[in-house]
Amino acid sequence: MIVHRLLYTLSAGTEPGGATVELPDLDQETITALVPKVILFNDEWHTFEEVINQIIKATGCSTEKAERLTWEVHELGKAMVFEGEMSDCLRVSSILEEIKLHTHIEC
């Protein structure tokens, strides 16, 4: 995984040529921020049922979770509906966009 290689490189603490560099501490919040996430945005065109069904299709989550996520999108304008490997995020985003839902992948 890219994150693990990045963390390994950073933890080595050396530049080419052997010079030691000062590295920042990487806490769990920093590492978590590097995990790709699929963000789903609210729109005025899709019904709740359409969004719920598409979230289930894309993520395999339960109906209850899909309902919670759909309400979060509705209330806040967006919600993180999935996080994981980039290839999985691309797949989830693609399935959500099959019905023209607007998504964004962020790390």
C-alpha positions as CSV (number, residue, x, y, z in Angstrom):
1,M,0.0,0.0,0.0
2,I,1.3,3.5,-0.9
3,V,0.6,4.8,2.6
4,H,2.8,2.1,4.2
5,R,5.6,2.8,1.8
6,L,5.3,6.5,2.6
7,L,5.4,5.9,6.3
8,Y,8.4,3.6,6.0
9,T,10.3,6.2,3.9
10,L,9.4,8.9,6.4
11,S,10.3,6.7,9.4
12,A,13.8,6.0,7.9
13,G,14.6,9.7,8.6
14,T,17.4,10.0,6.0
15,E,17.9,11.9,2.8
16,P,19.9,10.5,-0.2
17,G,23.5,10.6,0.8
18,G,22.9,9.6,4.4
19,A,22.0,13.0,5.9
20,T,19.5,12.7,8.8
21,V,16.4,14.8,8.7
22,E,14.0,15.7,11.4
23,L,10.6,14.1,10.8
24,P,7.2,15.1,12.2
25,D,5.4,12.6,14.5
26,L,2.7,10.9,12.5
27,D,-0.3,10.3,14.8
28,Q,-3.3,8.1,14.0
29,E,-5.3,11.2,12.8
30,T,-2.6,12.0,10.2
31,I,-2.5,8.4,9.0
32,T,-6.3,8.1,8.9
33,A,-6.4,11.3,6.8
34,L,-4.4,9.4,4.1
35,V,-7.1,6.8,3.5
36,P,-9.1,7.5,0.4
37,K,-12.8,8.3,1.0
38,V,-15.8,8.6,-1.3
39,I,-17.9,11.7,-0.6
40,L,-21.4,11.8,-1.9
41,F,-23.1,15.2,-2.5
42,N,-26.7,16.2,-2.2
43,D,-28.8,17.1,-5.2
44,E,-32.4,18.0,-5.9
45,W,-33.1,15.3,-8.5
46,H,-32.8,11.9,-6.8
47,T,-35.4,10.4,-4.4
48,F,-34.3,9.1,-1.1
49,E,-35.2,5.6,-2.3
50,E,-32.9,5.9,-5.4
51,V,-30.0,7.1,-3.3
52,I,-30.5,4.4,-0.6
53,N,-30.6,1.7,-3.2
54,Q,-27.5,3.0,-5.0
55,I,-25.5,3.3,-1.8
56,I,-26.4,-0.4,-1.0
57,K,-25.5,-1.4,-4.5
58,A,-22.1,0.4,-4.4
59,T,-21.0,-0.4,-0.8
60,G,-22.9,-3.5,0.2
61,C,-23.9,-1.9,3.4
62,S,-27.2,-2.5,5.3
63,T,-30.4,-0.7,4.5
64,E,-30.2,1.0,7.9
65,K,-26.7,2.4,7.2
66,A,-27.7,3.5,3.7
67,E,-30.7,5.3,5.1
68,R,-28.5,7.1,7.7
69,L,-26.0,8.1,5.1
70,T,-28.7,9.4,2.8
71,W,-30.2,11.5,5.6
72,E,-26.7,12.8,6.4
73,V,-26.2,13.8,2.7
74,H,-29.6,15.5,2.7
75,E,-29.1,17.4,6.0
76,L,-25.4,18.4,5.6
77,G,-25.1,18.5,1.8
78,K,-22.5,15.7,1.7
79,A,-21.4,12.6,3.5
80,M,-18.5,10.2,3.5
81,V,-20.2,7.0,2.3
82,F,-17.1,4.7,1.9
83,E,-13.4,4.6,2.8
84,G,-10.8,2.1,1.7
85,E,-8.3,1.3,-1.0
86,M,-8.3,3.6,-3.9
87,S,-9.4,0.9,-6.3
88,D,-12.4,0.2,-4.1
89,C,-13.2,3.9,-3.9
90,L,-13.1,4.2,-7.7
91,R,-15.5,1.2,-8.0
92,V,-17.9,2.6,-5.4
93,S,-17.8,6.1,-6.9
94,S,-18.4,4.6,-10.4
95,I,-21.5,2.7,-9.2
96,L,-22.9,5.8,-7.4
97,E,-22.4,7.8,-10.6
98,E,-24.3,5.3,-12.7
99,I,-27.5,7.2,-11.8
100,K,-25.7,10.6,-12.1
101,L,-25.1,11.0,-8.3
102,H,-22.2,13.5,-7.7
103,T,-19.2,12.1,-5.9
104,H,-15.6,13.0,-5.0
105,I,-12.7,10.9,-3.8
106,E,-10.4,12.5,-1.3
107,C,-7.5,11.4,0.7
